[in-house]
Amino acid sequence: MKPLQQGTRRRPSAARTVVAVAVALVAAMVMAAPSFAAKVGVLSNRYAVETAADFNNRIPTHTFTAIDTATNVPSATLLASFDVLLLFEDLTYANATAVGNAVAAFANAGRAVVIGAFYEQDRSDGPASNIPHGWGALEQIDPNTSDGTGTPYTLRTLDVASLVRHPLTRGITSLTSGKFAGGNQAKAGTTVVARWEQPNARGQGDPAIAYRITGPACVTHVAIAPNYPAIGVPGTDFSGDFHRVWRNAFDFAASACVANSADATGPDPFAIPTLSQWGIALTILLVGAGAAFRRRLRPHR
């Protein structure tokens, strides 16, 4: 190997140049990538603590804080410290109306709300046997009404054929509930992205995942008990993509209920997606490095 002449420097290889450019591109993307982490307030009269703990463990991309609403109505100041609210209940309770008004004010201020079973049982159109109290102003902007019966306490299986391509259904292939899901009727103006195979009490489609945007308010309804891990056995009482469903709901809520073009509503939830910015960067890296490597192997003339 000949020594370099004085005053000259070894030129970097083409492969190194491509790698350096790709690394810089990826680094820029990391700096520019939006953060979807959200502070989620978990509001319920029962199992708020257990649900927040489970979600903190299984959905670490967001942080969850329990708020017991059984005897207290959270103040506007407390709710304002969160980016997203999750509201559900386990047994109907008298505070539901006041809590619903507080959550509606949060939603109408432009921050997203996610609701889960057994929300429908305290809705004012629920059956008298549930002694419903109503959710106040929240009933004006929620996605679903009760089907007149509420949670049927029977099997609910996700109808995969009903899935619509959307951030709320990303990565979802199955979901089953032994008895703590369903019992709803979609409102006019609600977007239903997944239904249960079993019809509701009115013989119509029972929405499993739905959302409604009313002015600045976005409310998503996931019609299964979010506290299932505390009251049921995974794989027996419920199964499938349970935590992925909830993670999607919080991701969508944290992004202000906005879907990009790759997530546009369409009939095929399993279509191959377009490359993300990470995919594009990796493709540039691999193609460029491969081309440079081939040039190095080409014999000199």
C-alpha positions as CSV (number, residue, x, y, z in Angstrom):
1,M,0.0,0.0,0.0
2,K,1.5,3.3,-1.1
3,P,1.7,6.1,1.5
4,L,-0.4,9.2,0.8
5,Q,1.5,12.0,-0.7
6,Q,1.9,15.1,1.5
7,G,-0.9,17.5,1.2
8,T,-3.4,14.9,0.0
9,R,-6.3,13.2,1.9
10,R,-8.0,9.9,1.3
11,R,-11.5,10.5,-0.2
12,P,-14.4,8.9,1.7
13,S,-15.9,6.0,-0.1
14,A,-19.3,6.4,-1.8
15,A,-20.8,3.9,0.7
16,R,-19.7,5.9,3.6
17,T,-21.1,9.1,2.1
18,V,-24.5,7.4,1.5
19,V,-24.6,6.0,5.1
20,A,-23.6,9.4,6.5
21,V,-26.4,11.2,4.5
22,A,-29.0,8.5,5.5
23,V,-28.0,8.8,9.2
24,A,-28.3,12.5,9.1
25,L,-31.7,12.2,7.4
26,V,-33.0,9.7,10.1
27,A,-31.7,12.0,12.8
28,A,-33.5,14.9,11.3
29,M,-36.7,12.8,11.2
30,V,-36.3,11.9,14.9
31,M,-36.0,15.6,15.8
32,A,-39.0,16.5,13.6
33,A,-41.3,13.5,14.5
34,P,-44.4,14.6,16.4
35,S,-44.9,13.3,19.9
36,F,-48.0,11.4,20.5
37,A,-47.5,10.7,24.2
38,A,-50.5,11.8,26.2
39,K,-51.4,12.3,29.8
40,V,-54.7,10.4,30.2
41,G,-57.1,10.9,33.1
42,V,-58.9,7.7,33.9
43,L,-62.3,8.5,35.3
44,S,-64.5,5.9,36.9
45,N,-66.6,5.1,40.0
46,R,-64.9,1.7,40.3
47,Y,-61.6,0.2,39.0
48,A,-60.0,3.5,38.0
49,V,-56.8,2.7,39.9
50,E,-56.6,-0.9,38.5
51,T,-57.2,0.3,34.9
52,A,-54.7,3.1,35.1
53,A,-52.1,0.6,36.5
54,D,-52.8,-2.0,33.8
55,F,-52.6,0.6,31.0
56,N,-49.4,2.1,32.3
57,N,-47.9,-1.3,32.2
58,R,-49.3,-2.4,28.8
59,I,-49.5,0.9,27.0
60,P,-46.3,2.7,28.0
61,T,-46.5,5.2,25.2
62,H,-49.0,7.2,27.3
63,T,-49.3,7.9,31.0
64,F,-52.5,7.1,32.9
65,T,-53.7,8.7,36.2
66,A,-56.7,7.3,38.1
67,I,-59.5,9.7,39.2
68,D,-62.2,8.2,41.4
69,T,-65.6,9.7,40.5
70,A,-67.7,7.7,42.9
71,T,-68.0,10.5,45.5
72,N,-66.3,13.4,43.8
73,V,-66.7,15.3,40.6
74,P,-63.3,16.3,39.2
75,S,-62.8,20.0,38.8
76,A,-62.1,21.8,35.6
77,T,-58.6,22.7,36.9
78,L,-57.8,19.0,37.5
79,L,-59.2,17.9,34.1
80,A,-57.2,20.6,32.4
81,S,-54.0,18.9,33.5
82,F,-54.7,16.0,31.1
83,D,-54.5,15.7,27.3
84,V,-57.1,13.0,27.0
85,L,-59.8,11.6,29.3
86,L,-61.0,8.0,29.5
87,L,-64.5,7.7,31.1
88,F,-66.2,4.5,32.1
89,E,-68.2,3.0,35.0
90,D,-68.9,-0.2,36.8
91,L,-72.4,0.0,38.2
92,T,-74.5,3.1,37.7
93,Y,-74.0,6.0,40.2
94,A,-75.5,9.3,41.0
95,N,-72.5,11.4,40.1
96,A,-72.8,10.4,36.4
97,T,-74.6,13.6,35.4
98,A,-72.2,16.0,37.0
99,V,-69.2,14.0,35.7
100,G,-70.6,13.9,32.2
101,N,-71.0,17.7,32.3
102,A,-67.4,18.1,33.3
103,V,-66.2,15.7,30.6
104,A,-68.3,17.4,28.0
105,A,-66.8,20.8,28.9
106,F,-63.3,19.2,28.5
107,A,-64.3,17.8,25.1
108,N,-65.9,21.1,23.9
109,A,-62.6,22.8,24.7
110,G,-61.0,20.8,22.0
111,R,-59.5,17.9,23.9
112,A,-60.4,14.3,23.0
113,V,-62.4,11.9,25.2
114,V,-62.6,8.1,25.1
115,I,-65.4,6.2,26.7
116,G,-65.8,2.5,27.4
117,A,-68.4,0.0,28.8
118,F,-70.5,0.3,30.9
119,Y,-71.0,3.9,29.9
120,E,-74.2,3.0,28.1
121,Q,-75.9,1.7,31.2
122,D,-76.0,5.1,32.8
123,R,-77.1,6.9,29.7
124,S,-80.6,8.5,30.0
125,D,-82.0,6.2,27.4
126,G,-80.9,3.1,29.2
127,P,-83.4,0.6,30.7
128,A,-85.1,1.6,33.9
129,S,-83.8,-1.6,35.5
130,N,-80.3,0.0,35.5
131,I,-81.6,3.1,37.3
132,P,-79.8,5.4,34.8
133,H,-78.8,8.9,35.9
134,G,-77.8,10.3,32.5
135,W,-74.5,11.8,31.5
136,G,-75.7,15.3,31.1
137,A,-74.2,17.4,28.3
138,L,-71.9,14.5,27.3
139,E,-74.9,12.8,25.8
140,Q,-75.1,15.6,23.2
141,I,-71.7,14.7,21.7
142,D,-71.1,11.0,22.4
143,P,-71.1,8.6,19.4
144,N,-73.8,6.1,20.5
145,T,-77.0,5.8,22.3
146,S,-78.0,2.8,24.3
147,D,-79.8,0.1,22.3
148,G,-82.5,0.2,25.1
149,T,-80.9,-2.7,26.9
150,G,-77.2,-1.9,27.3
151,T,-74.5,-4.4,27.8
152,P,-76.2,-7.8,27.1
153,Y,-73.8,-9.9,29.2
154,T,-73.4,-12.4,26.3
155,L,-70.7,-13.2,23.9
156,R,-69.4,-10.4,21.6
157,T,-67.0,-11.2,18.8
158,L,-65.4,-8.6,16.6
159,D,-66.7,-8.8,13.0
160,V,-63.4,-8.6,11.1
161,A,-65.2,-8.0,7.8
162,S,-66.6,-4.7,9.3
163,L,-63.2,-3.2,10.0
164,V,-62.6,0.1,8.2
165,R,-59.0,1.2,7.6
166,H,-58.4,3.8,10.2
167,P,-56.0,4.7,13.0
168,L,-58.5,3.1,15.4
169,T,-58.3,-0.3,13.7
170,R,-54.6,-0.4,12.9
171,G,-53.1,-3.8,13.8
172,I,-56.5,-5.2,15.0
173,T,-57.3,-8.7,13.9
174,S,-59.5,-10.1,16.7
175,L,-61.3,-9.1,19.9
176,T,-63.7,-11.2,22.0
177,S,-65.7,-10.5,25.1
178,G,-67.4,-13.1,27.2
179,K,-70.0,-10.7,28.5
180,F,-68.8,-7.1,29.2
181,A,-69.2,-5.5,25.8
182,G,-71.8,-4.2,23.3
183,G,-75.3,-2.8,23.7
184,N,-75.1,0.4,21.7
185,Q,-76.7,2.1,18.7
186,A,-74.7,4.5,16.5
187,K,-76.0,8.1,16.2
188,A,-76.4,9.9,12.9
189,G,-73.1,11.5,12.1
190,T,-71.1,8.9,14.0
191,T,-68.3,7.1,12.2
192,V,-68.3,3.3,13.0
193,V,-65.0,1.7,12.2
194,A,-65.7,-1.8,13.7
195,R,-68.8,-3.7,14.7
196,W,-69.5,-6.8,16.8
197,E,-70.7,-9.8,14.9
198,Q,-73.7,-10.1,17.1
199,P,-76.5,-7.5,16.5
200,N,-77.7,-5.2,19.3
201,A,-81.0,-5.5,21.1
202,R,-82.8,-3.8,18.2
203,G,-81.5,-6.3,15.7
204,Q,-79.1,-3.7,14.1
205,G,-75.3,-3.4,14.0
206,D,-73.7,-3.1,17.4
207,P,-70.7,-0.7,17.1
208,A,-67.5,-2.0,18.7
209,I,-65.4,1.1,17.9
210,A,-66.9,4.4,16.8
211,Y,-66.2,8.1,17.1
212,R,-68.1,11.3,16.6
213,I,-66.7,14.8,16.0
214,T,-69.0,17.7,17.0
215,G,-67.4,21.1,16.5
216,P,-64.2,21.0,18.5
217,A,-65.2,17.9,20.4
218,C,-64.1,14.4,19.5
219,V,-65.4,11.5,21.5
220,T,-64.4,7.9,20.8
221,H,-66.4,4.9,22.1
222,V,-64.7,1.5,22.6
223,A,-67.6,-0.7,23.6
224,I,-65.8,-3.1,25.9
225,A,-64.9,-2.8,29.5
226,P,-61.5,-1.2,29.9
227,N,-61.2,-2.7,33.4
228,Y,-61.4,-6.2,31.9
229,P,-57.9,-7.3,33.2
230,A,-59.1,-6.5,36.7
231,I,-62.4,-8.4,36.5
232,G,-61.8,-11.1,34.0
233,V,-59.2,-13.7,32.8
234,P,-57.3,-12.9,29.7
235,G,-57.7,-15.6,27.0
236,T,-60.9,-16.9,28.8
237,D,-63.2,-14.0,29.6
238,F,-61.7,-11.8,26.9
239,S,-59.2,-12.3,24.2
240,G,-57.6,-10.8,21.0
241,D,-56.1,-7.4,20.5
242,F,-57.6,-5.9,23.7
243,H,-54.7,-3.5,24.6
244,R,-54.0,-2.7,21.0
245,V,-57.6,-1.5,20.6
246,W,-57.2,0.8,23.6
247,R,-53.8,2.0,22.5
248,N,-55.2,2.9,19.1
249,A,-57.9,4.9,20.8
250,F,-55.5,6.9,22.9
251,D,-53.1,7.4,19.9
252,F,-56.0,8.7,17.9
253,A,-57.2,11.0,20.7
254,A,-53.6,12.3,21.3
255,S,-53.3,13.2,17.6
256,A,-56.5,15.4,17.9
257,C,-58.5,12.7,16.1
258,V,-56.7,13.4,12.8
259,A,-55.9,10.7,10.3
260,N,-53.3,11.2,7.6
261,S,-53.7,10.1,4.0
262,A,-52.3,6.6,4.7
263,D,-55.0,6.1,7.3
264,A,-57.9,7.4,5.1
265,T,-61.1,5.5,5.6
266,G,-61.4,2.7,3.1
267,P,-62.9,-0.8,2.8
268,D,-59.6,-2.7,3.3
269,P,-58.1,-2.6,6.7
270,F,-55.4,-5.0,5.8
271,A,-54.1,-3.2,2.6
272,I,-50.4,-2.8,2.5
273,P,-49.7,0.8,3.7
274,T,-47.5,3.3,2.0
275,L,-44.0,3.7,3.3
276,S,-43.7,5.8,6.4
277,Q,-40.9,8.4,6.7
278,W,-38.8,5.7,8.5
279,G,-39.4,3.3,5.6
280,I,-38.4,5.9,3.1
281,A,-35.2,6.6,5.0
282,L,-34.3,3.0,5.3
283,T,-35.0,2.4,1.6
284,I,-32.7,5.3,0.7
285,L,-30.0,3.9,3.0
286,L,-30.2,0.3,1.6
287,V,-30.5,1.3,-2.0
288,G,-27.7,3.9,-1.8
289,A,-25.4,1.7,0.1
290,G,-26.0,-1.2,-2.2
291,A,-25.3,0.9,-5.3
292,A,-22.1,2.2,-3.8
293,F,-21.0,-1.3,-2.8
294,R,-21.5,-2.5,-6.4
295,R,-19.4,0.3,-7.7
296,R,-16.6,-0.7,-5.4
297,L,-16.7,-4.3,-6.7
298,R,-16.7,-3.2,-10.3
299,P,-13.3,-3.8,-11.8
300,H,-11.3,-0.7,-12.8
301,R,-10.5,-0.2,-16.5
